[in-house]
Amino acid sequence: MRRFILFLFTLLGFGAVATSCSEDSRKVDVCEYGCPWVEFSIKARVVDAEGKPIKGIEVKRGYDAEELDLFEYLGLTNSEGNLNVDSEATGLPSYLLLTDTDGDKNGGEFQDKVVAIEDKFEQVNDGESWYRGGYKAELGDITLDKRE
């Protein structure tokens, strides 16, 4: 039974030792395994065409603008139209999806909007290890158009 468990551990990569992890082939290192993980913050203000803040806009994050059903919930804008999110993920989001989910309670019905944000992030720290880091994006005002 012990041999079987060791065999399973080997298949799963536990306790992996290899010389290819080192520049010096005479030295044996333990390879690191991990998943890239980032902490990020996003700040934005959602407004209408006249510059008035819109509260209650649902904001989701995603990686592919063609796959809106895979976007993940981030939060709602507050009464000043502000979105302040601190979150973590295996990668930085590339897009935000803004959706008016409360109908005309916030001053009208607004059209959905997809906003590209992948080039808006600024690194703020390197993180604790090779696969972690911190980023922030300050997007300013995002204008939503009313539905016709």
VORO-657215 format. One line per 3 residues: number of its first residue (from 1); their letters; for each residue x, z, y of C-alpha. Coordinates in pm, whole numbers, always signed. Layout:
N
NUM = a = X:Z:Y ~ ...
END
This chain:
148
1 = mrr = +0:+0:+0 ~ +286:+86:+239 ~ +438:-259:+188
4 = fil = +103:-422:+264 ~ +68:-229:+591 ~ +424:-320:+694
7 = flf = +346:-682:+614 ~ +36:-668:+836 ~ +236:-512:+1119
10 = tll = +491:-790:+1088 ~ +220:-1055:+1106 ~ +74:-891:+1416
13 = gfg = +412:-867:+1589 ~ +447:-488:+1588 ~ +807:-377:+1583
16 = ava = +930:-731:+1632 ~ +1307:-753:+1662 ~ +1481:-1081:+1737
19 = tsc = +1811:-1206:+1866 ~ +1642:-1482:+2064 ~ +1525:-1224:+2319
22 = sed = +1880:-1165:+2433 ~ +2130:-1387:+2609 ~ +2402:-1239:+2389
25 = srk = +2326:-1344:+2030 ~ +2531:-1048:+1895 ~ +2301:-802:+2065
28 = vdv = +1959:-732:+1916 ~ +1676:-656:+2159 ~ +1313:-571:+2113
31 = cey = +1096:-848:+2257 ~ +838:-746:+2513 ~ +478:-837:+2462
34 = gcp = +214:-812:+2728 ~ -50:-985:+2927 ~ +2:-1067:+3295
37 = wve = -217:-833:+3498 ~ -265:-827:+3873 ~ -431:-597:+4117
40 = fsi = -588:-774:+4412 ~ -796:-712:+4720 ~ -1020:-959:+4898
43 = kar = -1158:-910:+5246 ~ -1404:-1149:+5409 ~ -1701:-1153:+5642
46 = vvd = -2003:-1368:+5557 ~ -2195:-1505:+5857 ~ -2469:-1757:+5934
49 = aeg = -2427:-2067:+6154 ~ -2472:-1854:+6470 ~ -2203:-1607:+6361
52 = kpi = -2445:-1327:+6268 ~ -2341:-1119:+5965 ~ -2537:-1167:+5643
55 = kgi = -2589:-861:+5423 ~ -2669:-867:+5053 ~ -2479:-1183:+4959
58 = evk = -2362:-1163:+4599 ~ -1995:-1256:+4552 ~ -1844:-1361:+4219
61 = rgy = -1491:-1468:+4126 ~ -1384:-1751:+3901 ~ -1106:-1984:+3795
64 = dae = -1282:-2321:+3764 ~ -1531:-2448:+4023 ~ -1702:-2656:+3752
67 = eld = -1776:-2346:+3537 ~ -1994:-2137:+3769 ~ -2165:-1963:+3477
70 = lfe = -1829:-1802:+3386 ~ -1781:-1640:+3727 ~ -1763:-1258:+3728
73 = ylg = -1942:-1027:+3969 ~ -1730:-874:+4248 ~ -1984:-717:+4481
76 = ltn = -2232:-756:+4768 ~ -2170:-793:+5139 ~ -2262:-485:+5342
79 = seg = -2485:-466:+5653 ~ -2202:-608:+5868 ~ -2155:-900:+5628
82 = nln = -1824:-760:+5507 ~ -1689:-793:+5156 ~ -1409:-549:+5069
85 = vds = -1308:-573:+4704 ~ -1029:-405:+4512 ~ -1009:-533:+4156
88 = eat = -784:-620:+3861 ~ -767:-925:+3637 ~ -537:-1120:+3408
91 = glp = -484:-1367:+3690 ~ -575:-1424:+4051 ~ -916:-1583:+4103
94 = syl = -915:-1938:+4235 ~ -1269:-1946:+4373 ~ -1545:-1728:+4511
97 = llt = -1913:-1806:+4459 ~ -2143:-1671:+4731 ~ -2513:-1650:+4643
100 = dtd = -2813:-1525:+4839 ~ -2998:-1321:+4576 ~ -3246:-1131:+4795
103 = gdk = -3438:-1423:+4941 ~ -3534:-1392:+5307 ~ -3470:-1015:+5332
106 = ngg = -3136:-1084:+5503 ~ -3264:-1317:+5772 ~ -3328:-1631:+5573
109 = efq = -3250:-1802:+5248 ~ -2894:-1929:+5233 ~ -2734:-2203:+5023
112 = dkv = -2482:-2111:+4755 ~ -2123:-2175:+4851 ~ -1803:-2207:+4648
115 = vai = -1487:-2118:+4842 ~ -1136:-2205:+4722 ~ -906:-1903:+4765
118 = edk = -612:-1969:+4532 ~ -370:-2039:+4819 ~ -495:-1747:+5033
121 = feq = -326:-1465:+4840 ~ -19:-1284:+4967 ~ +191:-1070:+4735
124 = vnd = +207:-709:+4853 ~ +405:-549:+4566 ~ +592:-643:+4251
127 = ges = +416:-393:+4028 ~ +548:-150:+3772 ~ +679:-400:+3517
130 = wyr = +741:-770:+3458 ~ +374:-854:+3419 ~ +201:-659:+3697
133 = ggy = +176:-717:+4069 ~ -42:-664:+4372 ~ -196:-928:+4599
136 = kae = -433:-945:+4894 ~ -639:-1217:+5058 ~ -794:-1182:+5402
139 = lgd = -1032:-1474:+5436 ~ -1190:-1409:+5776 ~ -1540:-1548:+5837
142 = itl = -1719:-1754:+5571 ~ -2021:-1939:+5708 ~ -2329:-1998:+5495
145 = dkr = -2590:-2260:+5580 ~ -2963:-2188:+5551 ~ -3160:-2359:+5277
148 = e = -3384:-2636:+5402
END
